């Protein structure tokens, strides 16, 4: 069956939909909220195709998850994780069993179904059960996340009959978190991984180093973490992750089909490294550790061979810890590095990445130097970015460099929603939920073909974020809109429909105790 065209706008309603009435004081003429969308119209990200039909499946205490006959161990792990996610507050047993016969939730691999690609899936619900089909375990995982939205929040209940056929628009659907400006424990990042993966985000970019702190242990340069990690914005104690903690996080993310992309920013944003090892400076003098938020003042000494020994050893250890294909080397705001030195440094840094078997990702300033073949550029400009800077990115994209789009005035999660938002910054402007959602990655940069867009990423910088509640307030619900921009077909990108789908997520966000911002432009349930 071919992937169906977008049909969410014409889905059949399942049963009666109750209208919600909002009374205001003693006003006899209460405002009537529009009818809530039917279950398949609530899915977020919006699927490529969804059709409601037939009788529901009663999801309850007798439901089992079936992984098929002689299924790979990875499919079994997908089933076990799905069972854990679906048990919920109701405490349903949901045993995971072998075999295909019988009702329940059936996981099926069909490696010959080219239509579904590497991450697509089919979900079919009838009165006799629910069948999830995909070419890969990753596709089965994504199908399971869709099923989670169809199962009642409290566990037991009817899953509406119907069919979803779904594939992602872009291969790269990312979120970034900056643990350098403020240190966060691995457990908080794991929580974020779970929150992201349920909306089909498949990449976690970790900004591990900056002027204010170095957050990953490096055996060959131990003072980076021991000394350079013992500071953060505002003068707090900082901290760092051990290699074992980092490996654990990478493995945790991989089980949820989220690839980790580590970033060591260079040649700028390196004060924590310079404070730890003065041999990396040109004058041999260590600067003081830094706890402010100013940028662009630090630089590795480009003319020293010791600098390249440093980046080779650091990136080598990080590459060994990271099974994914990408290493991010930053490259932004290197204002203390002359342009010629910057280009020469980035040439050598990219060669180091290649020697360690990884693909370079860098911020879009690399376009002004010499991007290595296949290097990925991450664009973080905004509406006021100079035309020449945008043109350089477009030219690089046309010449074969994939582009990740993270426009600061759309995708930066640390931008305030409005003047009343307490955490966050506003140098790129205020970014309410509607603005964050209302752009098309395929046509965002004029002249850049959609085929050059690898995907989208929502960065969360933490200059003003020091706790979980502020993190979640800024990230949610805007990161859900970025998830939809990365996954859903262009024809599905419609603010009026999206705001209803977003509103329908409220009970799930509440159940997960996510401290999201209740944006006034969204009719929250």
VOGU-3710 file (C-alpha; in Angstrom, 3 decimals, decimal comma):
1> xxxxxxxxxx> 0,000/0,000/0,000  1,431/3,358/-0,996  1,866/6,060/1,664  -1,448/7,827/1,675  -1,880/11,531/1,234  -2,606/13,676/4,200  -6,067/12,807/5,497  -6,210/14,081/9,063  -8,502/16,921/8,073  -11,194/14,470/6,965
11> xxxxxxxxxx> -10,934/11,784/9,643  -14,177/10,249/10,802  -15,095/11,098/14,365  -15,217/8,072/16,658  -18,306/8,177/18,820  -19,753/11,282/20,351  -17,399/14,147/21,079  -18,255/16,097/24,172  -18,103/19,871/23,912  -16,450/21,611/26,826
21> xxxxxxxxxx> -18,171/24,676/28,247  -16,113/27,290/30,044  -18,253/29,287/32,464  -17,126/32,734/33,613  -18,643/33,767/36,941  -22,418/33,968/36,680  -22,414/34,624/32,931  -25,356/32,677/31,587  -23,909/32,718/28,090  -20,772/30,658/28,663
31> xxxxxxxxxx> -18,198/30,389/25,913  -18,342/27,018/24,209  -14,998/25,477/23,287  -14,821/23,816/19,855  -15,386/20,064/19,838  -12,234/18,158/20,748  -10,537/16,460/17,797  -10,983/12,737/17,317  -8,101/10,516/18,539  -6,301/10,171/15,206
41> xxxxxxxxxx> -6,524/13,942/14,707  -4,715/14,429/18,018  -1,513/12,619/17,053  1,650/14,674/17,367  3,705/14,777/15,222  0,957/14,586/12,619  1,396/11,319/10,696  1,719/11,076/6,920  -1,610/9,261/6,789  -4,245/8,323/9,354
51> xxxxxxxxxx> -7,698/6,847/8,906  -10,207/6,039/11,645  -12,389/3,025/10,872  -13,894/-0,015/12,504  -14,346/-1,115/16,072  -11,899/-0,225/18,837  -9,594/-2,623/20,632  -10,225/-2,820/24,370  -6,875/-2,225/26,015  -6,881/-3,632/29,538
61> xxxxxxxxxx> -5,596/-6,103/32,117  -5,597/-9,021/29,668  -3,591/-7,286/26,958  -0,214/-8,785/26,035  2,582/-7,587/23,743  3,623/-10,192/21,168  7,083/-9,948/19,577  6,634/-12,652/16,936  8,262/-16,028/16,344  12,069/-16,061/16,631
71> xxxxxxxxxx> 12,120/-12,261/16,735  15,517/-10,558/17,077  16,526/-9,632/20,594  16,277/-5,965/19,653  12,569/-6,375/18,869  12,124/-7,997/22,253  13,764/-4,955/23,866  11,399/-2,645/21,960  8,482/-4,672/23,265  9,736/-4,579/26,849
81> xxxxxxxxxx> 10,235/-0,808/26,741  6,808/-0,272/25,176  5,231/-2,386/27,907  6,976/-0,296/30,542  5,770/2,929/28,925  2,175/1,717/28,516  1,655/0,298/31,992  1,188/3,788/33,352  -0,637/4,770/36,520  -3,162/1,976/35,996
91> xxxxxxxxxx> -0,517/-0,668/36,611  -1,549/-2,950/33,732  0,448/-6,218/33,650  1,236/-6,110/29,890  3,450/-9,191/29,696  5,750/-9,496/26,680  5,457/-12,905/25,027  6,753/-14,704/21,938  4,562/-15,661/19,017  2,112/-13,861/16,766
101> xxxxxxxxxx> -1,199/-15,651/17,299  -3,813/-14,117/19,566  -5,005/-10,651/20,421  -3,008/-7,878/22,024  -0,258/-5,695/20,566  1,737/-7,464/17,846  5,193/-6,257/16,750  6,168/-7,328/13,232  9,327/-6,714/11,219  8,865/-6,639/7,450
111> xxxxxxxxxx> 12,338/-5,998/6,047  11,041/-6,093/2,484  8,697/-3,128/2,850  10,802/-0,413/1,193  7,959/2,101/1,468  8,490/2,458/5,206  12,187/3,358/5,019  14,485/3,248/8,025  12,061/4,766/10,545  8,551/4,461/9,129
121> xxxxxxxxxx> 5,789/2,155/10,336  2,202/0,986/9,995  -0,178/0,838/12,913  -3,432/-1,067/12,448  -6,087/-1,344/15,166  -9,096/-3,677/15,019  -11,287/-5,272/17,646  -8,947/-8,292/17,506  -5,778/-6,404/18,355  -3,181/-3,841/17,369
131> xxxxxxxxxx> -0,445/-4,604/14,841  2,717/-2,522/14,546  4,745/-3,185/11,384  8,100/-1,706/10,361  11,220/-2,512/8,393  13,450/-1,839/11,393  13,273/-1,938/15,187  13,529/1,877/15,108  10,303/1,972/13,104  8,642/-0,338/15,612
141> xxxxxxxxxx> 9,750/1,964/18,409  8,202/4,990/16,663  4,998/3,029/16,084  4,907/2,315/19,796  5,163/6,014/20,596  2,164/6,674/18,360  0,262/3,911/20,126  1,004/5,595/23,456  -1,001/8,613/22,289  -3,979/6,429/21,321
151> xxxxxxxxxx> -4,080/4,560/24,629  -5,973/6,456/27,353  -3,645/8,316/29,707  -4,738/6,200/32,644  -4,020/2,916/30,877  -7,136/0,821/30,318  -9,763/1,736/27,750  -10,611/1,619/24,069  -7,981/2,202/21,397  -9,912/3,446/18,348
161> xxxxxxxxxx> -9,981/1,319/15,231  -8,000/2,652/12,312  -4,759/2,725/10,373  -1,693/4,953/10,465  0,962/4,819/7,737  3,852/7,054/8,645  7,356/8,025/7,522  9,503/11,008/8,574  10,090/14,015/6,340  13,679/14,587/7,542
171> xxxxxxxxxx> 16,288/12,088/8,719  17,679/14,374/11,436  15,280/15,545/14,135  17,263/16,908/17,002  17,365/18,772/20,265  20,442/20,225/21,931  21,128/20,876/25,571  23,981/23,003/26,863  25,411/21,414/30,002  28,470/23,690/29,932
181> xxxxxxxxxx> 26,983/27,004/31,114  25,256/25,150/33,951  26,074/21,598/34,951  23,220/19,079/34,984  23,325/15,467/36,186  22,963/12,632/33,690  19,605/11,649/35,189  18,069/14,968/34,115  19,334/14,463/30,574  17,895/10,931/30,554
191> xxxxxxxxxx> 14,540/12,382/31,519  14,799/14,732/28,541  15,667/11,806/26,249  12,442/10,063/27,279  10,434/13,236/26,746  11,921/13,789/23,285  11,802/10,211/22,015  8,052/9,912/22,532  7,646/12,648/19,908  10,047/10,948/17,463
201> xxxxxxxxxx> 13,062/13,190/17,989  16,037/10,984/17,144  19,128/13,063/17,965  20,469/14,602/21,174  23,238/17,149/20,658  25,250/17,734/23,845  27,154/21,019/24,167  29,779/19,651/26,566  32,354/22,448/26,764  32,430/26,219/26,832
211> xxxxxxxxxx> 34,059/29,154/28,551  32,217/28,462/31,801  32,867/24,749/32,211  34,188/21,460/30,815  31,725/18,651/31,526  33,283/15,385/30,275  36,259/13,534/31,753  39,222/13,158/29,388  41,907/10,750/30,593  44,762/12,337/28,652
221> xxxxxxxxxx> 43,913/15,822/29,928  42,415/15,235/33,403  42,411/18,866/34,582  39,836/19,737/31,920  37,102/18,161/34,034  38,737/18,347/37,457  39,549/22,063/37,299  37,795/23,386/34,199  34,578/21,639/35,204  34,469/23,171/38,681
231> xxxxxxxxxx> 32,728/26,382/37,641  29,556/27,564/35,929  27,568/30,708/35,189  26,947/32,673/38,359  29,793/31,093/40,310  28,206/27,763/41,226  30,211/24,591/41,882  29,840/23,196/38,368  30,640/19,526/37,945  31,361/16,989/35,231
241> xxxxxxxxxx> 30,387/13,554/33,970  32,658/10,559/34,235  33,209/8,452/31,136  31,012/5,768/32,689  28,156/8,247/33,134  28,507/9,416/29,550  28,539/5,818/28,235  25,445/5,072/30,300  23,638/8,086/28,847  24,616/7,153/25,277
251> xxxxxxxxxx> 23,354/3,597/25,802  20,122/4,832/27,391  19,477/7,118/24,435  20,298/4,355/21,941  17,657/2,098/23,480  15,176/4,836/22,580  16,643/5,295/19,077  18,188/8,637/19,925  21,739/9,215/18,660  24,045/11,350/20,782
261> xxxxxxxxxx> 26,132/14,022/19,034  28,808/15,390/21,394  30,184/18,883/20,876  33,559/20,269/21,903  33,444/23,904/20,793  36,641/25,279/19,175  38,691/27,356/18,525  36,614/29,803/20,588  34,448/29,189/23,661  37,483/27,545/25,337
271> xxxxxxxxxx> 38,215/29,538/28,490  37,635/26,494/30,732  40,258/24,566/28,752  42,732/27,467/28,777  42,303/27,914/32,531  43,050/24,229/32,984  46,071/24,062/30,655  47,962/27,325/30,031  50,073/25,567/27,396  47,027/25,954/25,114
281> xxxxxxxxxx> 47,362/29,752/25,227  49,806/31,663/23,063  51,482/33,410/26,029  51,533/30,381/28,332  49,448/32,144/30,960  46,257/30,626/32,331  43,212/32,904/32,487  40,912/32,852/35,490  37,915/30,576/35,343  34,904/32,397/33,939
291> xxxxxxxxxx> 31,345/32,592/35,281  29,764/35,302/33,120  27,832/34,997/29,841  29,868/37,182/27,468  31,058/35,343/24,330  33,786/35,633/21,715  36,809/36,472/23,894  38,714/33,163/24,079  40,731/31,185/21,540  43,045/28,209/21,361
301> xxxxxxxxxx> 46,530/29,119/20,147  46,295/28,236/16,476  50,066/28,414/15,870  51,067/25,803/18,472  51,425/22,133/17,559  50,433/21,312/21,138  46,971/22,631/20,281  46,512/19,948/17,629  47,816/17,224/19,941  45,166/18,415/22,382
311> xxxxxxxxxx> 42,253/18,268/19,954  43,429/14,928/18,554  43,503/13,309/21,981  40,267/14,899/23,192  38,293/14,103/20,050  39,817/10,639/19,905  38,594/9,778/23,398  35,183/11,243/22,656  34,925/9,337/19,372  35,709/6,097/21,202
321> xxxxxxxxxx> 32,883/6,783/23,658  30,331/7,692/20,979  29,033/5,078/18,508  27,120/7,619/16,386  28,508/9,007/13,149  28,885/12,678/14,107  31,301/14,793/16,135  30,412/18,469/16,539  33,384/20,856/16,698  31,505/24,123/17,211
331> xxxxxxxxxx> 33,318/26,858/15,310  30,951/29,719/16,169  31,690/33,166/17,579  35,477/32,753/17,241  35,947/36,512/17,380  39,328/36,274/19,104  40,712/34,162/16,238  41,750/36,019/13,048  39,904/34,846/9,944  42,965/33,257/8,310
341> xxxxxxxxxx> 43,876/31,463/11,528  40,286/30,306/11,912  40,259/28,749/8,443  43,631/27,056/9,020  42,532/25,712/12,388  39,228/24,352/11,082  41,091/22,605/8,249  43,162/20,669/10,757  40,313/20,064/13,197  38,204/18,533/10,425
351> xxxxxxxxxx> 41,102/16,265/9,490  41,286/15,080/13,099  37,582/14,204/13,079  38,023/12,217/9,859  41,001/10,296/11,286  38,787/9,153/14,125  36,167/7,840/11,718  33,488/10,479/12,285  31,644/13,065/10,206  32,115/16,734/11,094
361> xxxxxxxxxx> 29,229/18,871/12,284  29,951/22,555/12,905  27,999/25,756/13,344  27,369/27,544/10,066  30,381/29,860/10,431  32,373/26,974/8,923  30,843/28,016/5,596  33,130/31,070/5,637  36,188/28,805/5,809  36,726/25,500/3,975
371> xxxxxxxxxx> 34,176/22,818/4,939  35,579/19,317/4,434  33,760/17,024/1,997  30,519/15,863/3,615  30,787/18,231/6,584  27,402/19,168/8,055  26,606/22,814/8,769  24,235/23,827/11,550  22,570/27,152/10,792  21,614/29,274/13,797
381> xxxxxxxxxx> 21,002/32,636/12,131  17,776/34,612/12,284  15,756/37,140/10,328  18,369/39,863/10,884  21,362/37,725/9,863  23,353/39,314/7,054  22,400/38,234/3,546  26,016/37,339/2,735  26,170/34,965/5,708  22,984/33,232/4,625
391> xxxxxxxxxx> 24,262/33,061/1,040  27,419/31,265/2,190  25,310/28,593/3,882  23,117/28,215/0,804  26,184/27,870/-1,419  27,625/25,215/0,882  24,325/23,333/0,862  24,171/23,395/-2,920  27,733/22,079/-3,096  26,897/18,969/-1,084
401> xxxxxxxxxx> 27,064/19,973/2,585  23,934/18,887/4,492  22,377/21,661/6,579  20,700/21,374/9,972  18,323/24,263/10,596  18,231/25,856/14,057  17,166/29,462/13,382  17,561/31,292/16,673  14,334/33,278/16,374  12,345/30,093/15,755
411> xxxxxxxxxx> 14,164/27,096/17,227  16,240/28,402/20,147  14,399/27,178/23,205  16,214/29,594/25,511  14,538/32,608/23,907  11,796/34,018/26,127  8,180/33,514/25,108  7,344/37,112/25,966  8,294/39,944/28,307  6,848/38,115/31,317
421> xxxxxxxxxx> 8,994/34,987/30,918  11,471/34,803/33,806  14,209/32,458/32,518  15,698/32,859/29,082  17,199/35,552/26,857  15,768/37,722/24,073  18,684/38,749/21,840  16,995/37,016/18,865  13,585/38,376/19,877  10,675/36,822/21,725
431> xxxxxxxxxx> 9,582/33,421/20,431  5,975/32,526/21,306  4,734/29,036/20,537  3,062/30,037/17,273  6,206/31,681/15,910  8,325/28,691/16,908  6,065/26,411/14,884  5,128/28,586/11,930  7,951/28,103/9,435  8,779/25,535/6,779
441> xxxxxxxxxx> 12,263/23,976/6,978  12,122/22,985/3,319  11,878/26,605/2,153  13,296/28,542/5,095  16,578/29,670/3,525  15,824/31,110/0,066  17,775/29,200/-2,559  18,566/26,213/-0,349  16,886/23,129/-1,853  14,965/20,903/0,547
451> xxxxxxxxxx> 17,209/18,014/-0,518  20,109/19,831/1,200  18,249/20,065/4,528  19,319/17,200/6,769  16,766/18,218/9,363  16,004/20,526/12,268  17,299/20,939/15,796  15,995/22,825/18,827  18,889/24,053/21,022  18,500/24,916/24,692
461> xxxxxxxxxx> 21,305/27,158/25,927  21,546/27,401/29,702  23,061/30,765/30,612  19,840/31,472/32,568  18,749/27,878/33,208  19,974/26,228/36,400  17,163/23,821/37,348  14,763/21,318/35,826  11,645/23,470/36,068  13,172/26,342/34,069
471> xxxxxxxxxx> 14,573/23,851/31,537  11,158/22,290/30,967  9,312/25,617/30,978  11,442/26,880/28,090  11,546/23,606/26,164  7,885/22,656/26,433  5,755/22,980/24,475  7,973/24,549/21,783  10,127/21,451/21,289  6,984/19,533/20,296
481> xxxxxxxxxx> 6,432/21,923/17,407  10,012/21,395/16,242  9,419/17,644/16,446  6,463/18,026/14,106  8,438/20,228/11,694  11,058/17,496/11,478  8,732/14,516/11,116  5,452/15,514/9,460  4,833/16,146/5,746  4,824/19,771/4,646
491> xxxxxxxxxx> 1,101/19,539/3,893  0,419/18,894/7,585  2,074/22,086/8,824  -0,959/24,141/9,779  -1,096/26,272/12,930  -4,863/26,057/13,608  -4,761/22,257/13,416  -1,481/22,033/15,311  -2,664/24,129/18,253  -5,531/21,647/18,741
501> xxxxxxxxxx> -3,128/18,691/18,619  -0,843/20,452/21,054  -3,702/21,206/23,425  -4,610/17,516/23,405  -1,140/16,668/24,777  -1,845/18,474/28,045  -3,074/15,399/29,985  0,049/13,470/28,959  2,390/16,307/29,838  0,603/16,655/33,175
511> xxxxxxxxxx> 0,811/12,918/33,842  4,557/13,039/33,222  4,888/16,065/35,524  6,486/18,169/32,800  6,611/21,835/33,833  5,423/23,203/30,486  4,376/26,744/29,611  0,642/27,077/29,117  0,860/29,365/26,115  -2,193/31,642/25,840
521> xxxxx> -2,532/30,986/22,094  -3,198/27,263/22,756  -6,678/26,051/23,926  -5,307/23,710/26,586  -7,484/20,826/27,701
//
